[in-house]
Amino acid sequence: MRTSPELRRKLISVAVVSAALLTAAPASVAVAQESAPRPAVPAALTEAAPGAPAERLIVGYKSGAAEAKSNKAAAADAETKAEKTGEDVDFQRRLGTGAALVELGTNPTRTSVADVVAQYEADPQVAYVVPDRLNKPTAATPNDTDYSKQWDLFESTAGMNVPAAWDTTTGSGVTVAVIDTGYVTHSDLAANIVGGYDFISDTAVSVDGNGRDSNPADPGDWYNADECGQGIPASGSSWHGTHVAGTIAAATNNGKGVAGIAYGAKISPVRVLGKCGGYDSDIIDAITWASGGTVSGVPANTNVAKVINMSLGGGGACSTATQSAITGAVNRGTSVVVAAGNENQNVSNSSPANCNNVISVAATNRAGSRASYSNYGSLVDISAPGGETRTSTANGILSTLNSGTKTPSSENYAYYQGTSMATPHVAGLAALLKSANSALTPAQIESAIKANARALPGTCSGGCGAGLADAAKTVQAVKGGTSTGTTFSSTTAVAVPDNGAAIESPISVTGRSGNAPSALQVGVDITHTYRGDLVIDLVAPDGSTYRLKSAASDSADDVKTTYTVNASSESANGTWKLRVQDTATQDTGTLNSWKLTF
């Protein structure tokens, strides 16, 4: 007869308790365990997908076995395996190959799957047992006609590994403010453009014949020789803001042009640069308004940005005025991404890249080395593809543009190079992260980008930050940062002695890829007669500690809460520990359980 669900649950509980006792009790307690442990079951045989325990197994029997032909025999064998393991094991159907499909019940753990797999593997009538793996559509190559030219997105050496991130997020729900020259109409961007503002107050700079208004259209920023300073040659219009915007969020899978990094995001064009550049005062107001702050005489922003891209800069230290605007934006929850500058000098001499609370971006070339023009130094946070066209224009960054030499003409695409081009790569990544996990703060986004960068493929002299930004790895690291992620638990009770040595409870995390999330949830259940005496730490696999609770005057007793830890610099897989210590006399307690949610 098939074991009842109630009895199976009891058997599971007994198995868990027995396993716990094995770690702390004398060998005599474990008399119910097998005398010779089986070899560990490989993780690949327990998971339907990385980190997800299999709910079904495919069992192939040897040709001479009754179970290979008889459904009744296969069902009876499943019942036998259930009785031996205390797990739900149900024969479902026969596959076309003759193998049997068995189901493991609701929400099995990897340990319970391993127990069932081990039983089948030990059966001499079984040829193989494998998980019924969950397959997903592979990331489709965008059908944009020039996507193949966007080495910066997909090339394995110096690209930013963007396509693999699109399986998880495309940036939907996030607005990126491009504080730049404004926007010239382009059909490969139009669908992702939302309202912005023109903050240029000086009509000599604005060129459009008026001051500030709600129209951020780019009329062109051309100038004649010596018009912007003695010895400065003439220059045509750059359409710089449009090129930057295309890298971030050009429409994708529309059968034309280029693909945007966060093509599900929206772009709010905020115009601050015109003829010969733009003033700090206008940029400060633009930062404030874009992030949802109030600017006198300017209507409230209905498209508040969670990411600001500033591919601009000038010489000198970060001014107190500019720093104040940036700090205000970050405090409102907006990430500020800034170009390191193109002077081949230390970024400490380039503002606003040298301000606090910004993500400062250096540029790399197609070989993965620091581009010859890129600024460098200890204030650089991260590097991203900026291109270098000395050997070939195809080694630049291709994006949306306009063919007009002075005023707007027909839309087109062109290769540019510069830290201005590297910056929108990181702004686009920030949008992907915010979309994947809306709870992330600007500090957590910056930390995740740096923690999940890969080593620069080429060379860098002077300092290029944490390395080359990696979109897929970073998105993977943060996507589990909500309470709906995968949970690993310990239900083994551990006594907390009075005013004694710290106790530690381990949890083994396997099957995760990349680093832990920047919002790792640590659930703690401790019974104690005076919790003010308790000090609680999370210990990462490499030994790094994160203080969850310090000793304090607190008249309450139990600790039953969830802490949030930015663990994005830690490898997810490995043994994590909860360390608990009572630091005063007269009170004792018990760590009942704890859990990690990725």
C-alpha positions as CSV (number, residue, x, y, z in Angstrom):
1,M,0.0,0.0,0.0
2,R,1.2,3.5,-0.8
3,T,2.5,5.5,2.2
4,S,0.0,8.1,3.3
5,P,0.9,11.8,2.9
6,E,0.6,12.3,6.7
7,L,3.0,9.5,7.4
8,R,5.4,10.7,4.7
9,R,5.4,14.1,6.4
10,K,6.2,12.5,9.7
11,L,9.0,10.5,8.1
12,I,10.4,13.7,6.5
13,S,10.4,15.4,9.9
14,V,12.1,12.4,11.5
15,A,14.8,12.4,8.8
16,V,15.4,16.2,9.3
17,V,15.7,15.8,13.1
18,S,18.0,12.7,12.7
19,A,20.2,14.6,10.3
20,A,20.5,17.5,12.7
21,L,21.3,15.2,15.6
22,L,24.1,13.7,13.6
23,T,25.9,17.0,13.6
24,A,25.8,17.5,17.4
25,A,25.0,14.2,19.2
26,P,26.9,11.0,19.9
27,A,27.0,8.4,17.2
28,S,24.5,6.2,19.2
29,V,21.8,8.7,18.4
30,A,22.0,8.0,14.7
31,V,21.2,4.2,14.8
32,A,18.5,4.7,12.3
33,Q,20.9,5.9,9.6
34,E,22.5,3.7,7.0
35,S,25.7,2.1,8.1
36,A,27.6,3.2,5.0
37,P,26.7,6.6,3.5
38,R,26.2,6.7,-0.2
39,P,28.3,9.0,-2.4
40,A,27.0,12.5,-2.6
41,V,24.5,13.0,-5.5
42,P,25.8,15.6,-7.9
43,A,23.9,18.9,-7.9
44,A,23.1,18.4,-11.6
45,L,20.9,15.4,-10.7
46,T,18.8,17.4,-8.2
47,E,17.9,20.5,-10.1
48,A,15.4,21.4,-12.8
49,A,17.3,24.7,-13.2
50,P,20.1,26.4,-11.3
51,G,19.0,26.7,-7.7
52,A,15.6,25.1,-8.3
53,P,15.1,21.6,-7.0
54,A,13.6,19.1,-9.6
55,E,10.0,18.2,-9.1
56,R,10.1,15.3,-11.6
57,L,12.7,12.6,-12.5
58,I,13.1,10.6,-15.6
59,V,14.0,7.0,-14.8
60,G,15.4,4.7,-17.5
61,Y,15.2,1.0,-16.6
62,K,17.5,-1.7,-18.1
63,S,15.9,-3.6,-20.9
64,G,15.3,-6.8,-19.0
65,A,13.6,-5.1,-16.0
66,A,9.9,-5.5,-15.5
67,E,9.6,-1.8,-14.8
68,A,10.9,-1.1,-18.4
69,K,7.7,-2.4,-19.9
70,S,5.1,-2.5,-17.2
71,N,3.6,0.7,-15.9
72,K,2.2,-1.2,-12.9
73,A,5.8,-2.4,-12.0
74,A,7.2,1.1,-12.4
75,A,4.4,2.5,-10.1
76,A,5.2,-0.2,-7.5
77,D,8.9,0.7,-7.7
78,A,8.0,4.3,-7.1
79,E,6.1,3.3,-4.0
80,T,9.1,1.3,-2.8
81,K,11.3,4.3,-3.2
82,A,8.8,6.5,-1.4
83,E,8.8,4.1,1.6
84,K,12.6,4.0,1.7
85,T,13.1,7.7,1.6
86,G,9.9,9.1,3.2
87,E,9.4,11.3,0.2
88,D,6.5,11.6,-2.3
89,V,7.4,9.5,-5.3
90,D,4.6,8.9,-7.9
91,F,4.8,7.2,-11.3
92,Q,3.2,9.6,-13.8
93,R,3.5,8.1,-17.3
94,R,5.7,6.3,-19.8
95,L,7.8,8.5,-22.1
96,G,8.2,7.7,-25.8
97,T,11.7,6.3,-25.2
98,G,10.3,3.9,-22.6
99,A,11.6,5.8,-19.6
100,A,9.3,6.4,-16.6
101,L,8.4,9.9,-15.5
102,V,8.0,10.1,-11.7
103,E,6.8,13.1,-9.7
104,L,8.2,14.2,-6.3
105,G,5.3,16.1,-4.9
106,T,5.0,19.8,-4.0
107,N,8.1,21.9,-3.2
108,P,10.7,19.2,-2.7
109,T,14.1,20.3,-1.3
110,R,17.3,19.5,-3.1
111,T,18.2,17.2,-0.2
112,S,14.9,15.2,-0.6
113,V,15.5,15.0,-4.4
114,A,19.0,13.7,-3.7
115,D,17.6,11.0,-1.4
116,V,15.3,9.7,-4.1
117,V,17.9,9.9,-6.8
118,A,20.3,7.9,-4.6
119,Q,17.7,5.2,-4.2
120,Y,17.2,4.9,-8.0
121,E,20.9,5.0,-8.6
122,A,21.4,2.1,-6.1
123,D,18.8,0.0,-7.9
124,P,20.5,-2.5,-10.2
125,Q,17.5,-2.5,-12.5
126,V,17.9,1.3,-13.2
127,A,20.0,2.3,-16.2
128,Y,19.9,6.1,-15.4
129,V,18.0,8.7,-13.5
130,V,18.0,12.4,-14.5
131,P,16.0,15.4,-13.5
132,D,13.1,16.6,-15.7
133,R,14.9,19.8,-16.5
134,L,13.2,23.1,-17.1
135,N,14.2,24.7,-20.4
136,K,13.8,28.3,-21.4
137,P,13.9,30.2,-24.7
138,T,17.4,31.2,-25.5
139,A,18.1,34.9,-25.7
140,A,17.1,35.8,-29.2
141,T,19.5,38.0,-31.3
142,P,17.7,41.3,-31.9
143,N,16.6,41.7,-35.5
144,D,17.9,45.3,-35.6
145,T,19.8,45.6,-38.9
146,D,23.0,47.1,-37.4
147,Y,23.1,45.0,-34.2
148,S,26.0,42.9,-35.6
149,K,28.1,46.1,-35.5
150,Q,27.5,46.7,-31.8
151,W,30.5,44.8,-30.5
152,D,30.2,46.8,-27.3
153,L,27.1,44.8,-26.3
154,F,27.9,41.2,-27.2
155,E,31.6,40.6,-28.0
156,S,33.1,38.1,-25.4
157,T,36.4,39.9,-25.1
158,A,35.5,43.6,-24.6
159,G,31.7,43.6,-24.8
160,M,29.5,44.2,-21.8
161,N,27.6,40.9,-22.0
162,V,24.3,42.6,-22.4
163,P,22.2,40.0,-24.4
164,A,22.2,37.5,-21.6
165,A,20.7,40.1,-19.2
166,W,17.7,40.5,-21.5
167,D,16.4,37.1,-20.4
168,T,15.7,38.7,-17.0
169,T,15.0,42.4,-17.7
170,T,14.9,45.0,-20.4
171,G,14.6,48.0,-18.1
172,S,10.8,48.4,-18.2
173,G,9.4,50.8,-15.6
174,V,12.5,52.9,-15.4
175,T,13.1,56.4,-16.8
176,V,16.6,57.5,-17.5
177,A,17.3,61.3,-17.7
178,V,19.9,62.1,-20.4
179,I,21.2,65.5,-19.3
180,D,22.9,66.6,-22.5
181,T,22.3,68.5,-25.7
182,G,18.6,67.5,-25.9
183,Y,17.0,65.2,-28.5
184,V,16.7,65.4,-32.3
185,T,13.8,63.3,-33.6
186,H,14.8,59.8,-34.6
187,S,12.4,56.9,-35.4
188,D,14.7,54.4,-33.7
189,L,14.2,56.3,-30.4
190,A,10.8,57.9,-30.6
191,A,8.9,55.1,-29.0
192,N,11.0,55.4,-25.8
193,I,11.1,59.2,-25.4
194,V,9.0,60.8,-22.7
195,G,8.7,64.5,-21.6
196,G,11.9,66.4,-20.7
197,Y,12.9,70.0,-20.3
198,D,15.2,72.6,-21.8
199,F,17.2,74.2,-18.9
200,I,19.4,76.5,-20.9
201,S,18.7,80.0,-19.7
202,D,21.3,81.9,-21.8
203,T,20.0,82.5,-25.3
204,A,23.5,82.8,-26.7
205,V,24.0,79.2,-25.6
206,S,20.5,77.8,-26.3
207,V,20.5,78.8,-30.1
208,D,16.8,78.1,-30.2
209,G,15.9,81.7,-29.7
210,N,14.5,81.4,-26.2
211,G,15.3,80.4,-22.6
212,R,14.0,77.7,-20.5
213,D,10.9,75.8,-21.7
214,S,9.4,72.4,-21.9
215,N,10.8,71.6,-25.3
216,P,14.2,69.8,-25.1
217,A,14.6,69.5,-28.9
218,D,18.2,69.8,-30.0
219,P,18.5,72.6,-32.6
220,G,22.2,71.9,-33.1
221,D,25.3,73.0,-31.2
222,W,27.6,74.0,-34.1
223,Y,30.0,77.0,-33.8
224,N,32.5,78.9,-35.9
225,A,36.2,79.1,-35.5
226,D,37.3,81.1,-32.4
227,E,33.6,81.5,-31.4
228,C,34.1,79.3,-28.3
229,G,37.6,80.5,-27.5
230,Q,40.7,81.7,-29.2
231,G,42.2,79.0,-31.3
232,I,39.3,76.6,-31.1
233,P,38.4,75.4,-34.6
234,A,34.9,75.4,-36.0
235,S,32.7,72.4,-35.3
236,G,29.5,71.0,-36.7
237,S,26.5,70.0,-34.6
238,S,27.2,66.9,-32.5
239,W,23.7,65.6,-31.8
240,H,25.5,64.2,-28.7
241,G,22.4,63.7,-26.5
242,T,20.7,61.6,-29.2
243,H,23.7,59.4,-29.6
244,V,23.9,58.8,-25.9
245,A,20.1,58.1,-25.6
246,G,20.3,55.5,-28.4
247,T,22.9,53.5,-26.5
248,I,20.7,53.4,-23.5
249,A,17.3,52.8,-25.0
250,A,17.1,52.6,-28.8
251,A,14.0,50.6,-29.8
252,T,15.0,47.0,-30.2
253,N,13.6,44.1,-32.3
254,N,12.0,46.6,-34.6
255,G,13.9,45.5,-37.7
256,K,16.0,48.6,-38.0
257,G,19.1,50.3,-36.7
258,V,20.7,49.5,-33.3
259,A,19.6,47.9,-30.1
260,G,19.5,49.8,-26.8
261,I,20.9,48.3,-23.6
262,A,17.8,49.0,-21.6
263,Y,15.4,49.1,-24.5
264,G,12.4,48.7,-22.2
265,A,13.2,51.9,-20.4
266,K,12.2,55.4,-21.2
267,I,14.4,58.4,-22.0
268,S,13.7,61.9,-20.6
269,P,15.8,64.4,-22.6
270,V,17.0,67.2,-20.4
271,R,18.8,69.9,-22.3
272,V,21.7,71.8,-20.7
273,L,24.4,71.9,-23.4
274,G,24.2,74.2,-26.4
275,K,26.7,76.3,-28.3
276,C,30.1,76.1,-26.6
277,G,28.8,73.9,-23.7
278,G,26.6,74.6,-20.7
279,Y,26.7,76.3,-17.3
280,D,26.9,74.6,-13.9
281,S,23.8,76.5,-12.8
282,D,21.7,75.0,-15.5
283,I,23.1,71.5,-14.9
284,I,22.4,71.8,-11.2
285,D,18.8,72.6,-11.8
286,A,18.5,69.8,-14.3
287,I,19.9,67.2,-11.8
288,T,17.4,68.5,-9.2
289,W,14.4,68.5,-11.5
290,A,15.2,65.2,-13.2
291,S,15.4,63.4,-9.9
292,G,12.0,64.8,-8.7
293,G,13.2,67.9,-6.8
294,T,11.7,71.3,-7.1
295,V,13.1,74.1,-9.3
296,S,11.6,77.5,-9.1
297,G,9.7,78.5,-12.2
298,V,9.8,75.0,-13.6
299,P,6.7,72.7,-13.6
300,A,7.0,69.5,-11.5
301,N,8.5,66.6,-13.3
302,T,6.0,63.9,-14.2
303,N,8.7,61.6,-15.5
304,V,11.0,61.3,-12.5
305,A,14.2,59.5,-13.4
306,K,15.7,56.7,-11.3
307,V,18.9,57.0,-13.4
308,I,20.7,60.2,-14.6
309,N,23.3,60.0,-17.4
310,M,25.7,62.9,-17.6
311,S,28.2,62.5,-20.4
312,L,29.6,65.9,-19.8
313,G,32.3,67.6,-17.7
314,G,34.8,70.3,-17.1
315,G,38.0,70.9,-15.3
316,G,38.6,71.5,-11.6
317,A,37.3,70.2,-8.3
318,C,33.7,69.3,-7.7
319,S,32.0,72.4,-6.5
320,T,29.9,72.5,-3.3
321,A,26.9,73.6,-5.5
322,T,27.2,70.7,-7.9
323,Q,27.8,68.2,-5.0
324,S,24.7,69.5,-3.3
325,A,22.5,68.8,-6.4
326,I,24.0,65.3,-6.8
327,T,23.6,64.4,-3.1
328,G,19.9,65.6,-3.3
329,A,19.3,63.4,-6.4
330,V,20.8,60.3,-4.7
331,N,18.9,60.9,-1.6
332,R,15.7,60.9,-3.7
333,G,16.7,57.5,-5.0
334,T,18.3,58.4,-8.3
335,S,21.6,56.9,-9.5
336,V,23.9,59.5,-11.1
337,V,26.3,58.1,-13.8
338,V,29.0,60.5,-15.0
339,A,31.7,60.3,-17.7
340,A,35.3,60.3,-16.4
341,G,36.5,62.6,-19.1
342,N,38.6,62.4,-22.3
343,E,41.8,64.3,-21.3
344,N,44.0,61.2,-20.5
345,Q,44.6,62.6,-17.1
346,N,43.6,61.8,-13.5
347,V,39.8,62.0,-13.0
348,S,40.4,64.0,-9.9
349,N,40.8,67.0,-12.2
350,S,37.5,66.5,-13.9
351,S,34.1,67.6,-12.6
352,P,31.4,66.2,-11.9
353,A,33.2,62.8,-12.3
354,N,35.2,63.6,-9.2
355,C,32.1,64.4,-7.1
356,N,30.9,62.0,-4.3
357,N,27.9,59.7,-4.8
358,V,28.4,59.4,-8.6
359,I,29.3,56.3,-10.7
360,S,32.3,57.6,-12.6
361,V,32.9,55.7,-15.9
362,A,36.2,55.3,-17.8
363,A,36.3,54.1,-21.4
364,T,37.7,50.9,-22.9
365,N,38.5,50.0,-26.5
366,R,37.7,47.0,-28.5
367,A,40.7,45.1,-27.1
368,G,39.4,45.7,-23.6
369,S,42.2,48.1,-22.6
370,R,41.7,51.7,-21.3
371,A,41.1,53.9,-24.3
372,S,44.0,56.2,-25.0
373,Y,41.9,59.3,-24.3
374,S,40.1,58.1,-21.2
375,N,40.7,59.7,-17.8
376,Y,41.8,57.3,-15.0
377,G,42.5,57.2,-11.3
378,S,41.3,56.0,-8.0
379,L,38.0,58.0,-8.3
380,V,37.0,55.9,-11.4
381,D,34.3,53.4,-10.3
382,I,33.9,51.2,-13.4
383,S,34.9,50.9,-17.0
384,A,32.7,50.3,-20.1
385,P,33.1,50.2,-23.8
386,G,33.8,53.7,-25.2
387,G,35.5,52.7,-28.4
388,E,38.6,54.0,-30.2
389,T,38.5,54.9,-33.9
390,R,42.1,55.5,-34.6
391,T,42.4,52.1,-36.4
392,S,38.8,51.8,-37.7
393,T,35.6,53.7,-37.2
394,A,34.0,50.3,-36.6
395,N,35.9,50.2,-33.3
396,G,33.7,53.1,-32.1
397,I,30.3,53.0,-30.6
398,L,27.4,52.9,-33.1
399,S,24.2,54.8,-32.2
400,T,21.4,57.0,-33.3
401,L,22.3,60.4,-34.9
402,N,21.4,63.0,-37.4
403,S,23.1,64.0,-40.7
404,G,22.7,67.7,-40.3
405,T,26.0,69.6,-40.1
406,K,24.3,72.6,-38.4
407,T,20.6,72.2,-38.1
408,P,18.6,68.9,-38.1
409,S,18.4,67.0,-41.4
410,S,17.7,63.3,-41.9
411,E,18.2,60.7,-39.2
412,N,21.1,58.4,-39.4
413,Y,23.6,56.3,-37.3
414,A,27.3,57.0,-36.6
415,Y,30.2,55.7,-34.7
416,Y,31.5,57.9,-31.8
417,Q,34.2,57.4,-29.3
418,G,34.6,58.8,-25.8
419,T,33.8,58.4,-22.1
420,S,30.6,60.0,-23.2
421,M,29.8,56.8,-25.0
422,A,31.0,54.5,-22.1
423,T,28.7,56.3,-19.6
424,P,25.4,55.4,-21.2
425,H,26.4,51.7,-21.2
426,V,26.5,51.9,-17.4
427,A,23.4,54.1,-17.1
428,G,21.6,51.5,-19.2
429,L,22.9,48.8,-16.9
430,A,21.7,50.8,-13.9
431,A,18.2,50.9,-15.5
432,L,18.3,47.1,-16.0
433,L,19.1,46.6,-12.3
434,K,16.5,49.0,-11.1
435,S,13.9,47.2,-13.3
436,A,15.0,43.8,-12.0
437,N,14.8,44.8,-8.4
438,S,13.0,48.1,-7.7
439,A,14.1,48.1,-4.0
440,L,17.7,48.8,-4.9
441,T,19.1,52.1,-3.7
442,P,21.7,54.1,-5.7
443,A,24.4,52.8,-3.4
444,Q,23.4,49.2,-3.9
445,I,23.3,49.7,-7.6
446,E,26.8,51.1,-7.6
447,S,28.0,48.3,-5.3
448,A,26.5,45.6,-7.5
449,I,28.0,47.0,-10.7
450,K,31.4,47.1,-9.2
451,A,31.2,43.8,-7.3
452,N,30.2,41.9,-10.5
453,A,32.6,43.5,-12.9
454,R,35.0,41.2,-14.6
455,A,38.8,41.9,-14.9
456,L,39.7,44.3,-17.7
457,P,40.5,42.0,-20.7
458,G,43.3,44.4,-21.7
459,T,45.6,46.8,-19.9
460,C,45.0,49.9,-17.8
461,S,47.5,52.3,-16.4
462,G,46.5,54.7,-13.7
463,G,43.3,53.0,-12.4
464,C,40.1,51.9,-14.3
465,G,37.9,51.1,-11.3
466,A,36.5,47.7,-10.5
467,G,36.9,46.4,-14.1
468,L,34.7,46.0,-17.1
469,A,31.0,46.2,-16.3
470,D,29.2,42.9,-16.9
471,A,25.5,43.3,-17.5
472,A,24.4,39.7,-17.3
473,K,26.4,38.9,-14.2
474,T,25.2,42.0,-12.4
475,V,21.5,41.5,-13.2
476,Q,21.7,37.9,-12.1
477,A,23.3,39.0,-8.8
478,V,20.5,41.4,-7.9
479,K,17.4,39.7,-9.3
480,G,17.0,37.5,-6.2
481,G,17.1,40.4,-3.8
482,T,13.3,40.3,-3.0
483,S,11.5,38.1,-0.6
484,T,10.1,36.0,-3.4
485,G,13.6,34.5,-4.2
486,T,15.1,31.2,-3.4
487,T,15.2,30.5,0.4
488,F,17.8,28.3,2.2
489,S,17.0,27.5,5.8
490,S,18.3,26.0,9.0
491,T,15.8,24.6,11.5
492,T,18.4,23.1,13.8
493,A,17.9,24.6,17.3
494,V,21.1,25.8,19.0
495,A,21.3,26.9,22.6
496,V,22.7,30.4,23.2
497,P,24.7,30.3,26.5
498,D,24.6,33.0,29.1
499,N,27.5,35.5,28.7
500,G,29.4,32.8,26.8
501,A,31.2,32.1,23.6
502,A,29.4,32.9,20.3
503,I,27.5,30.0,18.7
504,E,27.3,29.6,14.9
505,S,24.7,27.9,12.8
506,P,25.6,27.0,9.2
507,I,23.5,27.1,6.0
508,S,25.0,25.6,2.8
509,V,24.0,27.5,-0.3
510,T,24.5,25.8,-3.7
511,G,23.2,26.1,-7.2
512,R,23.4,29.9,-7.3
513,S,25.3,31.8,-10.0
514,G,27.4,34.8,-9.4
515,N,27.3,36.9,-6.2
516,A,24.8,37.2,-3.5
517,P,22.2,40.0,-4.0
518,S,22.6,43.5,-2.7
519,A,19.4,43.0,-0.7
520,L,20.0,39.6,0.8
521,Q,17.2,38.8,3.3
522,V,18.3,37.2,6.6
523,G,15.4,35.9,8.6
524,V,16.1,35.2,12.3
525,D,14.0,33.4,15.0
526,I,15.6,33.6,18.4
527,T,13.9,32.9,21.8
528,H,15.7,34.8,24.5
529,T,14.9,36.3,27.9
530,Y,16.6,39.7,27.2
531,R,17.5,40.4,23.6
532,G,19.4,43.5,24.5
533,D,22.3,41.3,25.4
534,L,22.5,39.7,22.0
535,V,25.0,40.4,19.2
536,I,24.1,38.9,15.9
537,D,26.4,38.6,12.8
538,L,26.0,37.1,9.4
539,V,29.3,35.4,8.3
540,A,29.8,35.0,4.5
541,P,31.6,32.0,3.0
542,D,34.9,33.8,2.8
543,G,34.7,34.8,6.5
544,S,33.5,38.4,6.1
545,T,31.1,39.5,8.8
546,Y,28.0,41.7,8.6
547,R,26.7,43.0,11.8
548,L,22.9,42.5,12.0
549,K,22.4,43.5,15.6
550,S,24.5,45.1,18.3
551,A,24.0,44.8,22.1
552,A,21.8,47.6,23.3
553,S,19.4,48.4,26.1
554,D,16.2,46.7,25.1
555,S,13.6,45.3,27.5
556,A,12.0,43.0,25.0
557,D,13.0,39.3,24.7
558,D,12.7,37.3,21.5
559,V,14.3,38.3,18.1
560,K,12.0,37.4,15.3
561,T,12.7,39.6,12.4
562,T,14.3,39.9,8.9
563,Y,17.5,41.9,8.2
564,T,18.6,43.1,4.8
565,V,22.3,42.9,3.9
566,N,24.1,44.2,0.9
567,A,26.1,41.1,0.2
568,S,26.7,41.8,-3.5
569,S,30.5,41.5,-3.0
570,E,30.2,37.9,-1.8
571,S,30.0,34.7,-3.7
572,A,26.5,33.3,-3.3
573,N,27.5,29.7,-3.1
574,G,29.2,28.3,0.0
575,T,28.6,28.0,3.7
576,W,27.0,31.0,5.4
577,K,26.8,31.2,9.2
578,L,24.7,33.0,11.7
579,R,26.8,34.0,14.7
580,V,25.0,34.8,18.0
581,Q,26.5,35.8,21.3
582,D,25.0,36.7,24.7
583,T,27.2,39.5,26.1
584,A,25.9,39.8,29.7
585,T,24.8,37.6,32.6
586,Q,21.5,36.1,33.8
587,D,19.8,35.4,30.4
588,T,19.9,32.5,28.0
589,G,18.1,31.6,24.9
590,T,17.8,29.5,21.7
591,L,18.4,30.1,18.1
592,N,15.3,28.3,16.8
593,S,15.9,28.8,13.0
594,W,17.2,31.2,10.4
595,K,17.1,31.5,6.7
596,L,18.6,33.3,3.7
597,T,16.4,34.5,0.8
598,F,18.3,35.2,-2.4
